[in-house]
Amino acid sequence: MLRSIVRSAPRLVSSTRPNAAMAVSAMGYANNATEVADFPTSECGERRPVGDTTRRAFSYMVVGGLGMGLATGAKAIAVDFIETMSASADVLALANVEINLNSVPLGENCTFKWRGKPLFVRHRTAKEIDAARDVPVATLRDPEEDSARVKDGKDEWLVVVGVCTHLGCVPTAKTGDYNGYYCPCHGSHYDTSGRIRKGPAPLNLEVPPYKFLSESNLLVGEN
């Protein structure tokens, strides 16, 4: 029996060694824990309470500055684009045409070119004016008073675009059933005020913007 006890003794010693080592390690950790050096906690700055508005003004200033910069850039781009798209001086000059009315005798119709279209300028007689004024407006396909198609005090001058409102043909002057304008392509008749009276055309001849510069000069293209 003594021999068996002696044989088991080393096992008991070896089995107790890990527990002893763990105990020593735990004691060392406990001792070291009390020796951990303290470190400052103020390097990250003072913690601000929730809802603090100290830096809000700076944020607004930054956002506002960015917004103004973007708005200024967008305005500059828009101005450059508009200037690019606007007509130049030479194009505007072609858009208007000045006519010497002395070149249009009484009772005659002269054709000029305006913006690539034929332009009729007619020096109407008193008879032609009366014929246009005596028409009941309610009977017209495109009702319009003759006085609305000429300038006040300049009843003798009729200015219309010489393009038929049916299919874009060019009518002939002083012909047709009403001695105004006639489109032979499809038989549209206009009176001495350029109003449609007969045929397939749906509308009167167009009156362009124009104004009198003097008694003998007419500018077409501006009111």
The 8 nearest C-alpha neighbors of each residue, nearest first, counted from 0:
[[1, 3, 2, 4, 5, 6, 7, 8],
 [2, 0, 4, 3, 5, 6, 7, 8],
 [1, 3, 5, 0, 4, 6, 7, 8],
 [4, 2, 6, 0, 5, 1, 7, 8],
 [3, 5, 1, 7, 6, 2, 8, 0],
 [6, 4, 2, 8, 3, 7, 1, 9],
 [5, 7, 3, 4, 8, 2, 9, 10],
 [8, 6, 4, 10, 5, 9, 3, 11],
 [7, 9, 11, 5, 10, 6, 4, 12],
 [10, 8, 12, 11, 7, 13, 6, 5],
 [11, 9, 13, 8, 12, 7, 14, 6],
 [10, 12, 14, 8, 9, 13, 15, 7],
 [11, 13, 9, 15, 10, 14, 8, 16],
 [12, 14, 10, 16, 15, 11, 9, 17],
 [15, 13, 11, 12, 16, 10, 17, 18],
 [14, 16, 12, 13, 18, 17, 19, 11],
 [15, 17, 19, 13, 18, 14, 20, 12],
 [18, 16, 20, 19, 15, 21, 14, 13],
 [19, 17, 21, 20, 15, 16, 22, 14],
 [18, 20, 22, 16, 17, 21, 23, 15],
 [21, 19, 17, 23, 22, 18, 24, 16],
 [22, 20, 24, 18, 23, 19, 25, 17],
 [21, 23, 19, 25, 20, 24, 18, 26],
 [22, 24, 20, 26, 21, 25, 27, 19],
 [25, 23, 27, 21, 26, 22, 20, 28],
 [24, 26, 22, 28, 27, 23, 21, 29],
 [25, 27, 29, 23, 24, 28, 30, 22],
 [26, 28, 24, 30, 29, 25, 31, 23],
 [29, 27, 31, 25, 30, 26, 32, 24],
 [28, 30, 26, 32, 27, 31, 25, 33],
 [29, 31, 27, 28, 32, 33, 26, 34],
 [32, 30, 34, 28, 33, 29, 27, 35],
 [33, 31, 29, 34, 30, 35, 28, 27],
 [32, 34, 31, 30, 35, 29, 36, 28],
 [33, 35, 31, 32, 36, 30, 37, 29],
 [36, 34, 32, 33, 37, 31, 38, 30],
 [35, 37, 34, 38, 33, 32, 31, 39],
 [36, 38, 35, 39, 34, 40, 33, 32],
 [39, 37, 40, 36, 41, 35, 42, 43],
 [38, 40, 41, 42, 37, 43, 36, 44],
 [41, 39, 42, 38, 43, 44, 37, 45],
 [40, 42, 43, 44, 39, 45, 46, 38],
 [43, 41, 44, 40, 39, 45, 38, 46],
 [44, 42, 41, 45, 40, 46, 39, 47],
 [45, 43, 42, 41, 46, 40, 47, 39],
 [44, 46, 47, 41, 43, 42, 40, 48],
 [45, 47, 44, 48, 43, 41, 49, 51],
 [48, 46, 45, 51, 49, 50, 44, 53],
 [47, 49, 51, 50, 46, 45, 52, 53],
 [48, 50, 51, 47, 52, 46, 53, 54],
 [51, 49, 52, 48, 47, 53, 55, 54],
 [50, 52, 49, 53, 48, 47, 54, 55],
 [53, 51, 55, 54, 50, 56, 49, 48],
 [52, 54, 55, 51, 56, 57, 50, 47],
 [55, 53, 57, 56, 52, 58, 51, 59],
 [56, 54, 52, 58, 57, 53, 59, 51],
 [57, 55, 59, 58, 54, 60, 53, 52],
 [56, 58, 60, 54, 55, 59, 61, 53],
 [59, 57, 55, 61, 60, 56, 62, 54],
 [58, 60, 56, 62, 57, 61, 63, 55],
 [61, 59, 57, 63, 58, 62, 64, 56],
 [60, 62, 64, 58, 63, 59, 57, 65],
 [63, 61, 59, 65, 64, 60, 66, 58],
 [64, 62, 66, 60, 65, 61, 59, 67],
 [65, 63, 61, 67, 66, 62, 60, 68],
 [64, 66, 68, 62, 63, 67, 69, 61],
 [67, 65, 63, 69, 64, 68, 70, 62],
 [68, 66, 70, 64, 69, 65, 71, 63],
 [67, 69, 65, 71, 66, 70, 64, 72],
 [68, 70, 72, 66, 67, 71, 73, 65],
 [71, 69, 67, 73, 72, 68, 66, 74],
 [72, 70, 74, 68, 69, 73, 67, 75],
 [71, 73, 69, 75, 74, 70, 68, 76],
 [74, 72, 70, 76, 75, 71, 69, 77],
 [75, 73, 77, 71, 76, 72, 78, 70],
 [74, 76, 72, 78, 73, 77, 79, 71],
 [75, 77, 73, 79, 74, 78, 80, 72],
 [76, 78, 80, 74, 79, 75, 73, 81],
 [79, 77, 81, 75, 80, 76, 74, 82],
 [80, 78, 82, 76, 77, 81, 83, 75],
 [79, 81, 77, 83, 78, 82, 76, 84],
 [82, 80, 84, 78, 83, 79, 85, 77],
 [81, 83, 79, 85, 80, 84, 78, 86],
 [82, 84, 80, 81, 85, 79, 86, 78],
 [83, 85, 81, 82, 80, 86, 79, 87],
 [86, 84, 82, 83, 81, 87, 80, 88],
 [85, 87, 90, 91, 84, 88, 83, 89],
 [86, 88, 90, 89, 91, 85, 92, 83],
 [87, 89, 91, 90, 92, 86, 93, 85],
 [88, 90, 92, 91, 87, 93, 86, 94],
 [91, 89, 93, 87, 92, 88, 86, 94],
 [90, 92, 94, 88, 93, 89, 87, 86],
 [91, 93, 89, 90, 94, 95, 88, 96],
 [94, 92, 90, 91, 95, 89, 114, 96],
 [93, 95, 91, 92, 114, 220, 90, 96],
 [96, 94, 220, 93, 219, 92, 91, 97],
 [95, 97, 219, 218, 113, 98, 94, 220],
 [96, 98, 218, 217, 219, 95, 216, 99],
 [99, 97, 217, 216, 100, 218, 96, 219],
 [98, 100, 216, 101, 215, 102, 217, 97],
 [99, 101, 215, 102, 103, 216, 98, 217],
 [100, 102, 99, 103, 215, 104, 216, 98],
 [101, 103, 100, 99, 104, 98, 109, 215],
 [102, 104, 100, 101, 109, 107, 122, 105],
 [105, 103, 107, 106, 102, 122, 101, 108],
 [104, 106, 122, 107, 123, 124, 103, 121],
 [107, 105, 123, 122, 124, 104, 108, 121],
 [106, 108, 104, 105, 122, 121, 103, 109],
 [107, 109, 121, 120, 122, 119, 172, 110],
 [110, 108, 120, 119, 103, 121, 107, 111],
 [109, 111, 119, 118, 117, 120, 108, 112],
 [112, 110, 118, 117, 119, 113, 109, 120],
 [111, 113, 117, 116, 118, 115, 114, 110],
 [112, 114, 116, 115, 118, 117, 96, 111],
 [115, 113, 116, 94, 112, 93, 95, 117],
 [114, 116, 113, 112, 117, 94, 118, 93],
 [117, 115, 113, 114, 112, 118, 160, 161],
 [118, 116, 112, 161, 111, 160, 110, 113],
 [117, 119, 160, 111, 161, 110, 112, 159],
 [120, 118, 110, 159, 161, 158, 109, 160],
 [121, 119, 158, 109, 108, 157, 110, 118],
 [120, 122, 108, 157, 156, 123, 107, 119],
 [123, 121, 105, 156, 106, 155, 107, 108],
 [124, 122, 155, 106, 121, 127, 156, 105],
 [123, 125, 127, 126, 106, 128, 105, 155],
 [124, 126, 128, 127, 129, 123, 155, 130],
 [127, 125, 129, 124, 128, 130, 123, 131],
 [126, 128, 130, 124, 125, 129, 123, 191],
 [127, 129, 125, 131, 126, 130, 132, 124],
 [130, 128, 132, 126, 131, 127, 133, 125],
 [131, 129, 127, 133, 128, 132, 126, 134],
 [130, 132, 128, 129, 133, 192, 134, 191],
 [131, 133, 129, 130, 134, 145, 128, 144],
 [134, 132, 130, 131, 129, 135, 128, 136],
 [133, 135, 132, 131, 136, 130, 138, 139],
 [136, 134, 137, 138, 133, 139, 132, 144],
 [135, 137, 138, 142, 139, 134, 143, 144],
 [136, 138, 135, 139, 142, 140, 134, 143],
 [139, 137, 136, 135, 140, 142, 134, 141],
 [138, 140, 142, 141, 136, 137, 196, 135],
 [139, 141, 142, 138, 195, 196, 201, 202],
 [140, 142, 139, 202, 203, 143, 195, 201],
 [143, 141, 139, 136, 140, 137, 144, 138],
 [144, 142, 136, 141, 145, 147, 139, 148],
 [145, 143, 147, 146, 136, 142, 148, 132],
 [144, 146, 148, 147, 192, 132, 131, 143],
 [145, 147, 144, 148, 149, 154, 150, 151],
 [148, 146, 144, 145, 149, 143, 150, 151],
 [147, 149, 145, 146, 206, 144, 150, 192],
 [150, 148, 146, 147, 154, 157, 151, 153],
 [151, 149, 153, 152, 154, 148, 146, 147],
 [150, 152, 153, 149, 154, 146, 147, 148],
 [151, 153, 154, 150, 155, 149, 156, 146],
 [154, 152, 150, 151, 155, 156, 149, 157],
 [153, 155, 156, 152, 149, 150, 151, 128],
 [154, 156, 123, 153, 122, 124, 157, 128],
 [155, 157, 122, 154, 121, 153, 123, 158],
 [158, 156, 121, 120, 149, 159, 155, 122],
 [157, 159, 120, 119, 206, 121, 156, 160],
 [160, 158, 206, 119, 205, 118, 204, 161],
 [159, 161, 118, 205, 162, 119, 117, 206],
 [162, 160, 117, 118, 119, 169, 159, 170],
 [163, 161, 169, 167, 168, 160, 164, 170],
 [162, 164, 167, 168, 165, 169, 170, 166],
 [163, 165, 200, 202, 167, 166, 162, 201],
 [164, 166, 200, 163, 167, 199, 201, 168],
 [167, 165, 168, 164, 163, 200, 162, 185],
 [166, 168, 163, 162, 164, 165, 169, 161],
 [167, 169, 163, 162, 166, 170, 182, 184],
 [168, 170, 162, 161, 163, 182, 167, 171],
 [171, 169, 182, 181, 180, 163, 168, 161],
 [170, 172, 181, 180, 182, 174, 169, 173],
 [171, 173, 180, 174, 179, 170, 181, 108],
 [174, 172, 178, 179, 180, 171, 175, 181],
 [173, 175, 178, 180, 172, 181, 179, 171],
 [176, 174, 181, 178, 177, 188, 180, 179],
 [175, 177, 178, 188, 174, 179, 190, 181],
 [178, 176, 190, 179, 175, 189, 188, 191],
 [179, 177, 173, 174, 175, 176, 190, 180],
 [178, 180, 191, 190, 173, 177, 189, 174],
 [181, 179, 172, 189, 171, 174, 173, 170],
 [180, 182, 188, 175, 170, 171, 174, 187],
 [181, 183, 170, 187, 186, 184, 171, 185],
 [184, 182, 186, 185, 181, 170, 187, 171],
 [183, 185, 182, 186, 168, 187, 170, 169],
 [186, 184, 183, 187, 182, 199, 198, 165],
 [185, 187, 183, 198, 182, 184, 188, 181],
 [186, 188, 198, 182, 197, 181, 200, 199],
 [189, 187, 181, 197, 175, 196, 195, 180],
 [190, 188, 195, 180, 194, 193, 179, 196],
 [189, 191, 179, 177, 193, 192, 194, 178],
 [190, 192, 179, 193, 131, 127, 178, 189],
 [193, 191, 190, 194, 131, 145, 157, 179],
 [192, 194, 189, 190, 204, 191, 203, 179],
 [195, 193, 203, 189, 192, 190, 204, 196],
 [194, 196, 189, 203, 188, 197, 202, 193],
 [197, 195, 189, 188, 194, 139, 190, 140],
 [196, 198, 188, 187, 195, 199, 189, 186],
 [197, 199, 187, 186, 200, 188, 196, 185],
 [198, 200, 187, 201, 165, 197, 185, 186],
 [201, 199, 165, 164, 198, 187, 202, 195],
 [202, 200, 199, 165, 164, 140, 203, 141],
 [203, 201, 141, 164, 200, 195, 204, 140],
 [202, 204, 194, 195, 193, 205, 141, 164],
 [203, 205, 193, 159, 194, 160, 164, 206],
 [204, 206, 160, 159, 207, 203, 162, 161],
 [205, 207, 159, 158, 160, 204, 148, 208],
 [208, 206, 205, 209, 159, 160, 220, 219],
 [209, 207, 222, 221, 220, 219, 206, 210],
 [210, 208, 219, 222, 221, 220, 218, 207],
 [211, 209, 222, 218, 217, 212, 221, 219],
 [210, 212, 217, 213, 216, 218, 214, 209],
 [211, 213, 216, 217, 210, 218, 214, 215],
 [214, 212, 216, 215, 211, 217, 210, 218],
 [215, 213, 216, 211, 212, 100, 217, 101],
 [214, 216, 100, 213, 99, 101, 217, 212],
 [217, 215, 99, 213, 212, 98, 100, 214],
 [216, 218, 211, 98, 97, 212, 210, 219],
 [219, 217, 97, 210, 209, 96, 211, 98],
 [218, 220, 209, 96, 95, 221, 208, 97],
 [221, 219, 95, 208, 209, 94, 218, 207],
 [222, 220, 209, 208, 219, 210, 218, 95],
 [221, 209, 208, 210, 220, 219, 218, 207]]
